[in-house]
């Protein structure tokens, strides 16, 4: 559905701003399909603006394009994005991009495992939004921990939530389980947006 609409979207949207495009274009060819698209970043941005997010945790920086979009969307006197990237190669790419950008002062990049970082925040840190875009086979654990680190009225936004084709093996099994848990959790209210590979927006009630 999203692919069919993209040609129409391109006619209505202005080109991506240079501060984001420069970072997007720095992504190695082999990783480009892993990046959030321009349209997906706009979706992310508008939800963060709607809840007036000031403090956001991102799981999966890649080269920092979505990180920059998040930073640009924040409000408040002390906005901060904490972005976690496990790959040391991707971490250095993201750090170089963010350090050269106007978002350097409000982005804190961490080279670590997403679960370890989430576990360290339980009972200590609370976020307006948590963005899940890291290892797909760990989505259920991310959700379990994220629920404990999100403020009431906050959002958990999970990319790739329609990667449910059986050919994807354990990824599909995990994502199906993740979607089932989200839909049946009485604390949560959610919608799956039909982007390229799905994006679930979850409200903690």
Beta strands, then each sheet from edge to edge (+ up, - down):
strand 1: 55-59
strand 2: 80-84
strand 3: 107-110
strand 4: 127-132
strand 5: 150-159
strand 6: 188-193
strand 7: 199-204
sheet 1: 3+ 2+ 1+ 4+ 5+ 7- 6+
end
